[in-house]
Amino acid sequence: MLSNPELRVSYDERWSFGQNKSIIKPYLKVNVDRNSVGVFREIRLNYSYTGNGTLFQRPVFDGFRIAARPYVSHRMVSIEGTQVKETTLTFVLIPIIPGLRQIEPASILISGERLFSNRVEILSVPVRCAFLNNAIAEEKPLRLDLFRTIPAKGGRFPIGECKANHLVLVPRSKVARVFHGLAMAMKIIFTLWGGLLWSNYASSPVLVGAVIGNLVGGANVRLMYYLAGVKSRYSGGRQFSLAKEYLEIGYIEGRGRFWPLDKTGLLDRIMKALL
């Protein structure tokens, strides 16, 4: 190992933290990409610590929703001329309540010592509805589920592909929410009415009448949206700027699951188109 320069550097980087406990003081620090953000937008909260920390305890994110599982990254940093490993846990949070919110300190155990981060303050401000012009969003947004497929890892013992789900909350006003509820009710009523009417008078399968009724209901819903100036749940949600960003980098609408038929989110999209 000492005769191989690359192995020697790796050895020094791996063990330098343990040899300099008296010189290098472990830490747990936190930073946020922005301290002021619109409601239902995203912020990234990064917790970084040195060495091999264990028993990380995150605070309760009161007033926020977690958009995805935390991301973990590693890098080597130089502290007083010594290379040590730094681990960063990144939480993607969505503020759901306007106002100034405080995130309490997180903690972690390093070398038998419990370390704490600082408290973080986030200001979230109201935003406009994504479905109706000149309307302010309320506290009941539209939930849009996205996911991406992580390919299988190679190596001696390859791990199969998995799904990484991500939540996007589309800001919505009370008026838009009422129209979306009416649209869903209209489609359900027309679908049932078409199935029953077609089966009774045309002696055809109920499914054929249900499809025709759903199409008629969809046409009426589009007319209602046009007259009211409201965007539909499906098209309006996909046109939301944050959703477009994720769709453009390869995310797919729907929730990623393990069974093959839902690999592309097709079932979720069919259900949203029907309702």
Rosetta silent file (secondary structure, phi, psi, omega in degrees, C-alpha in Angstrom):
SEQUENCE: MLSNPELRVSYDERWSFGQNKSIIKPYLKVNVDRNSVGVFREIRLNYSYTGNGTLFQRPVFDGFRIAARPYVSHRMVSIEGTQVKETTLTFVLIPIIPGLRQIEPASILISGERLFSNRVEILSVPVRCAFLNNAIAEEKPLRLDLFRTIPAKGGRFPIGECKANHLVLVPRSKVARVFHGLAMAMKIIFTLWGGLLWSNYASSPVLVGAVIGNLVGGANVRLMYYLAGVKSRYSGGRQFSLAKEYLEIGYIEGRGRFWPLDKTGLLDRIMKALL
SCORE:     score description
SCORE:     0.000 S_00000001
   1 L     0.000  -42.134 -178.326    0.000    0.000    0.000 S_00000001
   2 L   -68.403  -26.116 -179.097    2.766    2.471    0.852 S_00000001
   3 L   -82.238  -15.641  179.534    4.494    1.805   -2.459 S_00000001
   4 L  -100.007  114.076 -175.882    1.337    2.578   -4.457 S_00000001
   5 H   -57.562  -41.721 -177.293    0.685    6.356   -4.533 S_00000001
   6 H   -67.561  -43.284  178.243   -3.069    6.021   -5.164 S_00000001
   7 H   -66.403  -34.279 -179.396   -3.609    3.465   -2.391 S_00000001
   8 H   -67.035  -42.513  178.005   -1.504    5.533   -0.026 S_00000001
   9 H   -63.126  -42.223  178.585   -3.610    8.667   -0.635 S_00000001
  10 H   -61.457  -41.129  179.072   -6.787    6.633   -0.128 S_00000001
  11 H   -63.970  -44.653 -179.316   -5.403    5.227    3.127 S_00000001
  12 H   -63.609  -40.640 -179.696   -4.429    8.682    4.395 S_00000001
  13 H   -67.584  -33.971 -177.120   -7.854   10.130    3.532 S_00000001
  14 H   -71.505  -37.692 -171.806   -9.639    7.257    5.228 S_00000001
  15 H  -108.436   -1.393 -177.064   -7.790    7.414    8.506 S_00000001
  16 H   -64.705  -34.921 -178.458   -6.736   11.056    8.816 S_00000001
  17 H   -64.573  -43.082 -178.785   -9.910   12.002   10.715 S_00000001
  18 H   -67.285  -30.566 -178.469   -9.367    9.331   13.338 S_00000001
  19 H   -79.749  -14.954 -174.952   -5.716   10.293   13.856 S_00000001
  20 L  -121.689   37.349  179.905   -6.483   13.973   14.389 S_00000001
  21 L   -59.382  -33.986 -177.788   -9.434   13.884   16.775 S_00000001
  22 L   -76.698  -18.314 -177.624   -7.688   16.320   19.072 S_00000001
  23 L  -100.961  -47.365 -176.799   -7.047   18.770   16.215 S_00000001
  24 L   -93.283  119.736 -179.069  -10.086   18.466   13.960 S_00000001
  25 L   -91.750  123.158  178.819  -13.345   19.178   15.708 S_00000001
  26 L   -64.620  156.388 -177.592  -16.344   17.332   14.206 S_00000001
  27 L  -145.529  161.073  168.885  -19.327   19.414   13.204 S_00000001
  28 E  -134.009  110.163 -177.940  -22.929   19.280   12.042 S_00000001
  29 E  -119.916  159.914 -177.533  -23.883   22.307   10.001 S_00000001
  30 E  -134.819  142.566  171.480  -26.982   23.216    8.029 S_00000001
  31 E  -145.001  155.141 -178.641  -27.631   25.522    5.106 S_00000001
  32 E  -124.789  144.529 -174.939  -30.643   26.235    2.914 S_00000001
  33 L   -69.826  -23.700  174.866  -30.569   27.261   -0.735 S_00000001
  34 L  -159.644  145.406 -177.024  -32.945   30.169   -0.044 S_00000001
  35 L   -99.105   -6.168  177.013  -34.616   31.648    3.016 S_00000001
  36 E  -132.339  128.615 -174.144  -37.601   33.184    1.215 S_00000001
  37 E  -153.166  153.555  176.254  -39.807   31.158   -1.098 S_00000001
  38 E   -73.777  151.333  176.676  -43.349   31.032   -2.439 S_00000001
  39 L   -60.049  139.848  179.453  -45.828   28.597   -0.928 S_00000001
  40 L    72.051    8.837  168.892  -45.796   25.193   -2.690 S_00000001
  41 L   -91.801 -178.374 -175.680  -42.356   25.889   -4.147 S_00000001
  42 L  -114.976  145.789  168.570  -39.284   23.890   -3.107 S_00000001
  43 E  -127.880  156.028  178.733  -36.337   24.552   -0.866 S_00000001
  44 E  -117.145  121.135 -179.017  -33.319   22.327   -0.254 S_00000001
  45 E  -105.703  119.099 -174.198  -32.116   21.872    3.298 S_00000001
  46 E  -111.777  122.001  174.448  -28.575   20.471    3.519 S_00000001
  47 E  -107.932  121.943 -178.443  -27.147   18.879    6.671 S_00000001
  48 E  -120.283  138.401  178.616  -23.383   18.242    6.484 S_00000001
  49 E  -145.045  157.144 -178.356  -21.192   16.435    9.018 S_00000001
  50 E   -96.829  158.586  174.327  -17.649   15.088    9.211 S_00000001
  51 L    71.779 -157.056 -178.228  -16.467   11.565    9.863 S_00000001
  52 L  -105.113   79.302  179.961  -18.719    8.585   10.361 S_00000001
  53 L   -74.703  151.759  178.517  -21.749   10.032   12.100 S_00000001
  54 E  -135.150  166.370  175.038  -24.563    7.806   13.353 S_00000001
  55 E    54.273   51.213  176.644  -28.080    8.175   14.761 S_00000001
  56 E   -70.639  131.765  179.062  -28.990   11.271   12.759 S_00000001
  57 E  -121.909  111.714  178.004  -32.213   12.809   14.037 S_00000001
  58 L   -83.802  155.246  178.078  -33.954   15.306   11.807 S_00000001
  59 L   -76.914  171.002  173.512  -36.382   17.843   13.278 S_00000001
  60 L   -78.702  122.357 -178.082  -40.122   17.862   12.676 S_00000001
  61 L   -86.001   74.151 -178.471  -40.718   19.920    9.537 S_00000001
  62 L   -70.181  127.462 -178.081  -43.823   21.679   10.813 S_00000001
  63 L    87.986    7.199 -179.061  -45.532   23.620    8.025 S_00000001
  64 E  -132.126  156.040  169.151  -43.660   21.734    5.288 S_00000001
  65 E  -113.307  143.678  176.992  -44.150   18.623    3.163 S_00000001
  66 E   -87.459  122.410 -174.832  -41.223   16.407    2.212 S_00000001
  67 L   -78.854  -30.613 -176.238  -41.088   16.154   -1.579 S_00000001
  68 L  -157.586  168.393  175.405  -38.762   13.140   -1.830 S_00000001
  69 L   -62.572  146.502 -177.788  -36.527   10.815    0.134 S_00000001
  70 L   -62.055  142.203  176.777  -33.359   12.600    1.349 S_00000001
  71 E   -90.746  140.761 -179.315  -30.397   12.588   -1.012 S_00000001
  72 E  -117.316  130.789  177.425  -27.029   11.458    0.358 S_00000001
  73 E  -137.972  155.713 -179.467  -23.698   12.661   -1.043 S_00000001
  74 E  -130.653  150.192  174.133  -20.063   12.402    0.056 S_00000001
  75 E  -158.155  162.297  176.003  -16.971   14.455   -0.626 S_00000001
  76 E   -98.916  130.237  178.650  -13.485   15.048    0.750 S_00000001
  77 E  -121.622  154.880 -179.456  -12.860   18.456    2.347 S_00000001
  78 E  -102.020  120.652  177.214   -9.671   20.024    3.637 S_00000001
  79 E  -123.034  113.827 -179.047   -9.661   21.137    7.276 S_00000001
  80 L    53.775   41.611  177.614   -6.420   22.651    8.544 S_00000001
  81 L    79.982    3.850 -179.185   -4.531   20.880    5.790 S_00000001
  82 E  -113.738  133.957  178.357   -6.097   17.480    6.513 S_00000001
  83 E   -84.029  123.460  177.517   -8.452   15.660    4.145 S_00000001
  84 E  -131.229  157.108  179.185  -11.599   14.361    5.864 S_00000001
  85 E   -83.391  134.838  175.878  -14.836   12.886    4.590 S_00000001
  86 E  -121.432  129.032  178.235  -17.944   15.065    4.677 S_00000001
  87 E  -107.191  137.846  179.712  -21.436   13.612    4.263 S_00000001
  88 E  -124.317  128.266  173.663  -24.409   15.746    3.211 S_00000001
  89 E  -105.598  121.795 -177.151  -28.082   14.864    3.634 S_00000001
  90 E  -110.793  121.293  176.529  -30.349   16.949    1.405 S_00000001
  91 E  -106.129  129.557  175.954  -34.061   17.273    2.183 S_00000001
  92 E   -97.374  113.993 -174.410  -36.388   18.759   -0.448 S_00000001
  93 E  -113.829  149.586  177.483  -39.153   20.586    1.413 S_00000001
  94 E  -121.594  111.991  175.403  -42.371   22.257    0.262 S_00000001
  95 E   -68.568  133.870 -176.808  -43.787   25.042    2.451 S_00000001
  96 L  -116.094   -4.055 -178.886  -47.556   24.690    2.693 S_00000001
  97 L  -130.904  127.678  177.316  -48.404   27.577    5.039 S_00000001
  98 L   -66.244  151.137  177.281  -47.554   31.260    4.412 S_00000001
  99 E   122.625 -179.646  179.861  -45.513   33.050    7.045 S_00000001
 100 E   -89.224  118.769 -178.717  -42.232   32.788    8.892 S_00000001
 101 E  -115.629  146.268  178.266  -41.503   29.201    9.962 S_00000001
 102 E  -111.647  134.591  174.312  -38.675   27.885   12.118 S_00000001
 103 E  -105.663  117.648 -175.952  -36.953   24.526   11.603 S_00000001
 104 L   -67.939  163.868 -177.639  -35.495   23.298   14.865 S_00000001
 105 L   -64.370  145.561  169.531  -31.918   21.940   15.092 S_00000001
 106 L   -91.789  169.843  179.875  -31.073   18.430   13.916 S_00000001
 107 E  -143.651  158.977  178.056  -28.599   16.216   15.796 S_00000001
 108 E  -154.020  154.451 -179.430  -26.122   13.427   15.141 S_00000001
 109 E  -103.264  119.216  178.320  -23.753   11.249   17.168 S_00000001
 110 E  -129.471  119.882  178.922  -20.063   11.511   16.208 S_00000001
 111 L    54.382   40.374  177.755  -17.336    9.786   18.261 S_00000001
 112 L    79.808    1.661 -178.289  -19.692    9.444   21.212 S_00000001
 113 E  -113.285  131.653  178.628  -20.616   13.147   21.197 S_00000001
 114 E   -86.005  118.165 -179.066  -24.093   14.430   20.307 S_00000001
 115 E  -108.030  150.537 -178.192  -23.795   17.428   17.947 S_00000001
 116 E  -126.126  146.531  175.095  -26.546   19.874   17.007 S_00000001
 117 L   -89.097  179.546  176.880  -27.085   22.096   13.992 S_00000001
 118 L   -83.761  165.520  173.715  -28.386   25.654   14.014 S_00000001
 119 L   -81.770  144.492 -177.378  -32.031   26.683   13.813 S_00000001
 120 E  -118.900  138.119  176.177  -33.249   27.728   10.346 S_00000001
 121 E  -112.966  131.571 -179.603  -35.903   30.341    9.501 S_00000001
 122 E  -125.495  127.667  175.798  -37.877   30.160    6.256 S_00000001
 123 E  -101.052  120.399  176.832  -40.262   32.836    5.020 S_00000001
 124 E  -111.993  134.273 -175.446  -42.983   31.529    2.689 S_00000001
 125 E  -116.375  152.975  178.936  -45.189   33.979    0.815 S_00000001
 126 L   -61.468  153.480  179.543  -48.574   33.488   -0.953 S_00000001
 127 L  -131.509  169.005 -179.989  -48.565   32.675   -4.673 S_00000001
 128 E   -83.031  154.427  177.783  -51.054   32.827   -7.521 S_00000001
 129 L   -67.029  140.140  179.601  -53.260   29.943   -8.571 S_00000001
 130 L   -84.445   -5.453 -175.805  -51.880   27.859  -11.444 S_00000001
 131 L  -114.364  -17.706 -176.298  -55.375   27.194  -12.853 S_00000001
 132 L  -139.318  123.094 -178.041  -57.146   30.561  -12.656 S_00000001
 133 L   -64.534  145.716  175.530  -55.643   33.941  -13.511 S_00000001
 134 L    60.640   28.862  176.023  -55.546   36.679  -10.864 S_00000001
 135 L  -122.073  143.565 -179.622  -56.516   34.284   -8.056 S_00000001
 136 E   -92.276  135.578 -179.077  -54.485   33.549   -4.921 S_00000001
 137 L   -69.162  147.087  176.620  -53.808   29.921   -4.055 S_00000001
 138 L  -104.312 -165.976 -172.628  -55.260   28.488   -0.849 S_00000001
 139 L   -89.024   13.184  178.416  -54.022   25.719    1.429 S_00000001
 140 L  -124.253   80.517 -177.876  -55.419   22.799   -0.634 S_00000001
 141 L   -76.654  173.847  174.013  -53.183   22.428   -3.691 S_00000001
 142 E   -87.581  129.677  178.985  -53.386   19.785   -6.388 S_00000001
 143 E   -85.322  126.029  177.962  -51.115   16.810   -5.693 S_00000001
 144 E  -123.440  114.185 -179.071  -48.988   15.768   -8.668 S_00000001
 145 E   -94.300  130.977  177.384  -46.919   12.600   -8.248 S_00000001
 146 E  -126.686  160.013  174.985  -43.827   12.124  -10.394 S_00000001
 147 E  -155.405  161.076  172.834  -41.133    9.465  -10.464 S_00000001
 148 E  -133.728  154.314 -179.308  -37.982    8.428  -12.258 S_00000001
 149 E   -96.454  127.002  177.143  -36.422    5.028  -12.700 S_00000001
 150 E   -95.128  119.268 -176.098  -32.954    4.463  -11.260 S_00000001
 151 L   -61.926  158.893  178.143  -31.104    1.850  -13.380 S_00000001
 152 L   -65.317  141.625  177.585  -29.731   -1.319  -11.828 S_00000001
 153 E   -83.866  141.815  178.471  -26.222   -1.051  -10.441 S_00000001
 154 L   -83.018 -163.842 -179.338  -23.549   -3.285  -11.867 S_00000001
 155 L   108.588 -171.798 -176.805  -20.839   -5.142  -10.057 S_00000001
 156 L   -68.402  -37.658  178.523  -20.537   -8.574   -8.598 S_00000001
 157 L  -122.274   80.812 -176.222  -23.915   -8.383   -6.871 S_00000001
 158 L   -64.414  144.007  177.608  -26.046   -6.057   -9.064 S_00000001
 159 E  -102.942  134.787 -178.086  -29.050   -4.379   -7.498 S_00000001
 160 L   -65.381  162.483 -179.464  -32.271   -4.191   -9.533 S_00000001
 161 L   -63.920  153.526  179.381  -33.737   -0.926  -10.741 S_00000001
 162 E  -137.482  170.321 -177.590  -35.859    1.075   -8.329 S_00000001
 163 E  -110.292  136.757  176.030  -38.249    4.016   -8.461 S_00000001
 164 E  -111.610  107.909 -178.245  -37.600    7.455   -6.975 S_00000001
 165 E   -85.405  148.623  179.293  -40.907    9.233   -6.289 S_00000001
 166 E  -141.256  135.453 -177.957  -41.200   12.997   -6.105 S_00000001
 167 E  -102.370  131.077  173.066  -44.133   15.107   -4.950 S_00000001
 168 E  -121.125  129.641  176.899  -45.126   18.389   -6.598 S_00000001
 169 E  -105.264  118.206 -177.055  -47.898   20.527   -5.095 S_00000001
 170 E   -92.840  120.624 -178.102  -49.604   22.743   -7.674 S_00000001
 171 L   -61.680  134.818 -174.466  -51.035   25.955   -6.145 S_00000001
 172 L  -142.577  139.131  177.595  -54.810   26.117   -6.519 S_00000001
 173 L   -85.964  168.935  179.121  -57.506   28.601   -5.488 S_00000001
 174 H   -64.882  -39.009 -179.685  -60.818   27.704   -3.897 S_00000001
 175 H   -63.844  -45.457  179.186  -62.724   28.559   -7.089 S_00000001
 176 H   -62.998  -37.422  179.711  -60.494   26.298   -9.210 S_00000001
 177 H   -65.776  -38.242  178.050  -60.877   23.497   -6.664 S_00000001
 178 H   -64.359  -44.357  179.595  -64.680   23.783   -6.843 S_00000001
 179 H   -65.409  -36.938  177.507  -64.648   23.599  -10.653 S_00000001
 180 H   -65.380  -36.804  176.281  -62.324   20.592  -10.561 S_00000001
 181 H   -66.967  -40.356  177.056  -64.734   18.859   -8.200 S_00000001
 182 H   -63.654  -39.359 -179.993  -67.667   19.653  -10.483 S_00000001
 183 H   -63.582  -42.426  178.688  -65.761   18.306  -13.475 S_00000001
 184 H   -64.087  -43.129  179.344  -65.062   15.013  -11.724 S_00000001
 185 H   -63.016  -41.599 -179.958  -68.715   14.682  -10.676 S_00000001
 186 H   -62.661  -42.351 -179.249  -69.909   15.421  -14.224 S_00000001
 187 H   -66.301  -40.039  179.064  -67.631   12.773  -15.732 S_00000001
 188 H   -64.866  -44.569 -178.627  -68.740   10.151  -13.227 S_00000001
 189 H   -64.312  -46.071 -179.437  -72.436   10.930  -13.771 S_00000001
 190 H   -65.781  -35.131  179.163  -72.141   10.921  -17.575 S_00000001
 191 H   -65.592  -47.145  178.516  -70.132    7.678  -17.498 S_00000001
 192 H   -65.921  -42.876 -179.679  -72.734    5.881  -15.380 S_00000001
 193 H   -62.768  -43.707  179.348  -75.618    7.389  -17.328 S_00000001
 194 H   -63.847  -41.231  179.629  -74.088    6.413  -20.663 S_00000001
 195 H   -64.031  -44.714 -178.954  -73.431    2.841  -19.553 S_00000001
 196 H   -69.490  -44.066 -177.574  -76.961    2.294  -18.239 S_00000001
 197 H   -65.012  -44.006 -177.448  -78.697    4.072  -21.121 S_00000001
 198 H   -66.676  -39.754 -179.302  -76.702    2.301  -23.815 S_00000001
 199 H   -70.322  -29.484 -177.729  -77.174   -1.140  -22.285 S_00000001
 200 H   -80.938  -38.743 -171.664  -80.962   -0.659  -21.914 S_00000001
 201 H  -106.260  -20.298 -178.412  -81.817    0.808  -25.315 S_00000001
 202 L  -110.225   -1.908  179.917  -79.020   -0.361  -27.620 S_00000001
 203 L    51.645   42.532  178.570  -78.566   -3.894  -26.228 S_00000001
 204 L  -118.801  164.494  179.111  -74.794   -3.370  -26.163 S_00000001
 205 L   -56.832  148.072 -179.976  -72.241   -3.963  -23.429 S_00000001
 206 H   -60.423  -34.776 -176.414  -72.251   -1.504  -20.558 S_00000001
 207 H   -61.348  -38.866  179.935  -68.598   -0.689  -21.194 S_00000001
 208 H   -62.940  -45.590  178.512  -69.337    0.748  -24.648 S_00000001
 209 H   -66.092  -35.315  179.102  -71.977    3.085  -23.247 S_00000001
 210 H   -64.711  -40.553  178.589  -69.716    4.054  -20.351 S_00000001
 211 H   -64.993  -43.984  178.801  -66.942    5.091  -22.761 S_00000001
 212 H   -63.706  -43.856  178.086  -69.369    7.135  -24.856 S_00000001
 213 H   -61.739  -37.540  178.409  -70.820    8.744  -21.732 S_00000001
 214 H   -65.617  -38.983  178.031  -67.333    9.590  -20.504 S_00000001
 215 H   -65.809  -41.541  177.386  -66.519   11.267  -23.823 S_00000001
 216 H   -64.239  -42.498  177.218  -69.754   13.297  -23.705 S_00000001
 217 H   -62.646  -39.090  178.009  -69.003   14.274  -20.107 S_00000001
 218 H   -63.302  -38.724  178.023  -65.482   15.292  -21.090 S_00000001
 219 H   -64.159  -41.560  177.431  -66.810   17.561  -23.833 S_00000001
 220 H   -66.072  -36.817  178.498  -69.158   19.267  -21.363 S_00000001
 221 H   -65.154  -43.275  178.356  -66.335   19.657  -18.868 S_00000001
 222 H   -60.669  -39.937  178.039  -64.117   21.308  -21.493 S_00000001
 223 H   -64.189  -42.009  178.493  -66.927   23.728  -22.326 S_00000001
 224 H   -61.797  -45.453  178.373  -67.374   24.540  -18.632 S_00000001
 225 H   -60.208  -41.788 -178.016  -63.638   25.165  -18.204 S_00000001
 226 H   -64.401  -45.249 -179.002  -63.592   27.406  -21.277 S_00000001
 227 H   -67.871  -34.051 -178.369  -66.526   29.544  -20.118 S_00000001
 228 H   -86.925  -12.743 -178.176  -65.146   29.848  -16.573 S_00000001
 229 L    72.110   30.720 -178.271  -61.557   30.497  -17.657 S_00000001
 230 L  -111.293  136.759  175.612  -60.251   27.627  -15.528 S_00000001
 231 L   -80.433  148.371  179.104  -57.528   25.194  -16.594 S_00000001
 232 L   -70.193  161.325  179.378  -58.183   21.479  -16.182 S_00000001
 233 H   -60.728  -44.006 -173.742  -56.469   19.492  -13.456 S_00000001
 234 H   -70.024  -55.278 -176.858  -54.469   17.425  -15.907 S_00000001
 235 H   -70.629  -39.700  179.740  -53.230   20.095  -18.332 S_00000001
 236 H   -65.104  -38.820  178.313  -52.906   22.817  -15.700 S_00000001
 237 H   -65.006  -40.748 -179.802  -50.890   20.582  -13.394 S_00000001
 238 H   -71.351  -25.105 -179.886  -48.460   19.607  -16.155 S_00000001
 239 H   -84.955   -8.651  177.055  -48.028   23.262  -17.198 S_00000001
 240 L   -60.385  134.458 -170.807  -47.003   24.315  -13.697 S_00000001
 241 H   -56.534  -42.141 -178.731  -43.409   25.561  -13.959 S_00000001
 242 H   -67.509  -39.755  177.383  -42.001   23.261  -11.265 S_00000001
 243 H   -64.577  -40.216  179.285  -43.708   20.204  -12.768 S_00000001
 244 H   -62.428  -36.889  179.254  -42.384   21.103  -16.225 S_00000001
 245 H   -61.143  -44.066 -179.058  -38.837   21.267  -14.860 S_00000001
 246 H   -72.709  -37.790  178.831  -39.025   17.708  -13.555 S_00000001
 247 H   -64.984  -34.089 -178.723  -40.793   16.353  -16.644 S_00000001
 248 H   -72.051  -22.159 -179.697  -38.112   17.869  -18.881 S_00000001
 249 L  -100.130   12.930  171.317  -35.302   16.059  -17.033 S_00000001
 250 L   111.161    1.563  176.324  -36.898   12.639  -17.350 S_00000001
 251 L   -74.123  153.242 -178.953  -39.496   12.317  -14.606 S_00000001
 252 E  -120.019  142.615  179.844  -42.762   10.554  -15.461 S_00000001
 253 E   -72.363  137.406 -178.305  -46.202   11.409  -14.128 S_00000001
 254 L   119.697  175.644  177.560  -47.571    8.856  -11.669 S_00000001
 255 L  -101.997  127.619  179.801  -46.213    6.920   -8.724 S_00000001
 256 L   -74.893  126.906  177.879  -43.429    4.484   -9.455 S_00000001
 257 L  -126.689  178.662 -173.587  -44.135    0.975   -8.233 S_00000001
 258 L   -89.668  -20.622 -174.804  -42.440   -2.358   -8.663 S_00000001
 259 L   -82.703  143.283 -166.749  -45.016   -4.194  -10.766 S_00000001
 260 H   -59.393  -36.617 -173.940  -44.442   -4.022  -14.549 S_00000001
 261 H   -64.571  -21.423 -178.776  -47.817   -2.624  -15.690 S_00000001
 262 H  -107.264   18.966 -176.591  -47.214    0.619  -13.812 S_00000001
 263 L   -63.306  -31.737 -178.445  -43.597    0.992  -14.862 S_00000001
 264 L  -105.985    8.141 -178.652  -44.386    4.028  -17.034 S_00000001
 265 L    72.296   17.004 -174.888  -47.155    5.526  -14.874 S_00000001
 266 H   -63.545  -41.379 -177.401  -49.688    4.625  -17.589 S_00000001
 267 H   -64.177  -41.202  178.242  -52.428    3.510  -15.198 S_00000001
 268 H   -62.390  -40.545 -179.388  -52.287    6.736  -13.214 S_00000001
 269 H   -68.323  -36.080  177.612  -52.525    8.791  -16.400 S_00000001
 270 H   -64.430  -43.999  179.868  -55.520    6.778  -17.661 S_00000001
 271 H   -64.150  -38.720  179.283  -57.379    7.291  -14.389 S_00000001
 272 H   -68.822  -33.563  178.225  -56.683   11.029  -14.408 S_00000001
 273 H   -69.079  -35.686 -179.577  -57.893   11.281  -18.004 S_00000001
 274 H   -73.048  -35.844 -176.248  -61.142    9.487  -17.109 S_00000001
 275 L  -104.606    0.000    0.000  -61.774   11.552  -13.977 S_00000001
